[in-house]
Amino acid sequence: MKKTLLLVAFAGLALASCRKDRTCECKTTSDQPGFTSETTVRTWKDVKKKDAVKACQSYSSKTTAPVASPYSYGEDCELK
């Protein structure tokens, strides 16, 4: 009985510790002359790491305007 209670308590603690505040840092980049990069920080509260990684990666992008501009723009995001 003690082993079962201890196992249940440990499992509950392990699951509770998986969720915490996560921070995603995104840096905007471009090869356009005179472009000033910018850093954006997004914070999610009480989330699992795998969910935060997916959300953070969804903000990453890279685009190139086909005709209007020969320059590319992007946002590189990383979970901190």
VENRADA-V591783 format. One line per field, one symbol per residue. psi: psi as a letter, one per 40 degrees, with the letter a starting at -180 (. if undefined). A space follows every 50 residues. Layout:
psi->???
//
This chain:
psi->ddddddddddddddddedhihihhhhhhiiehhehhiihhhhhhhfiidd dddddddeehihihhdddheiiiihhihh.
//
